[in-house]
Amino acid sequence: MLTAQSEAETYVEAATARRGEAYRCRQCGAPVTFKPGRVRTAHFAHRPDAACAFGGPMSAAHLAAQNQIAAALRARGLEVELEAPLTGALGDRRIDVLTWPPGRPAARIAIEVQASEIGAAMIEARTASYQAMGVAPLWLRLLEFSAFRTVQTLPFRGSVWIEGYRAKAWERWAHDHLGGRLWFMDAGTGDVWRGLFVPAHRYRERGLLRAAAGEAPARGADWTVVSQWVDLDLDGPYSLNDLRIGQGAAGGADGRPRRFAWFVPAGEEDVKPPFPPPVRVEFRNERVGQSRDLLALVDGRWIPAISEGARSDWRMERRPPRPVLRPL
Ligand SMILES: [Zn+2]
């Protein structure tokens, strides 16, 4: 855990805690041990026999991300509380980073750093729970970007294009809930990226087609939609210090307004959801199968960024060449 209480104060962050001072858990009041950070982020820990659920093991990357976000928000003049308690429909919850403009606690935003799987049902319930209390959730996917096996740059747009991203159910839910956006944080660099999920397609060859008189037989091929993964269009990287927080409300199923929050990069206008997609996939019917164009929105116009043909070679059985893209 990143926060505790001392004899004098009810809220102490590990980053400003002192050795030798006595600290207690903000949840259960039991004594906790201060672990000053050298390699790891400074934090507090329960004694081994503690039964308290608060402050369980968190990855070093998760703790570091919380501190980085808090520092960036404070630099913008916003109030910040780490591990903020919130009692709602799901019982007591601790919010990774709760932030609000000075003097306006009603405009609270819960930034949740999510590195592990939580399931679509759980994120939906937690989102609804926060919103019912008037808190706007902002889900941030913490990911080690160096784990991406292939990274391409999308021509014209300059964004990063990752094929075959195995988006988890909760990520898809959060993406759709925010009108087609999911914010990612690179656990390696601390930079933030804006992610868009584009339906993925797989090139599939079909059987031999009957040849017309005098022609060699052709092998048909086309693209089929793949549901197991998506293509990920990443805009960025943005420094946390260059991001503002946008927020708005939309009517829920019960007609009550629900608050949302998102990041707005410096120099961009604050567009509200549903966000217009910056890339899309279109298909062209060809004589054999289909080819696909990846269109990118550049200066208000859709420009083909990648074209991948499905037309088979009439003489040889080989797949169409992959587009040549600049490496990152
Ligand atoms: Zn405790």
Residues whose N, C-alpha, C, O or C-beta is under 5 A from the ligand:
A	BS01	ZN	C25 Q27 C28 G29 C52 F54
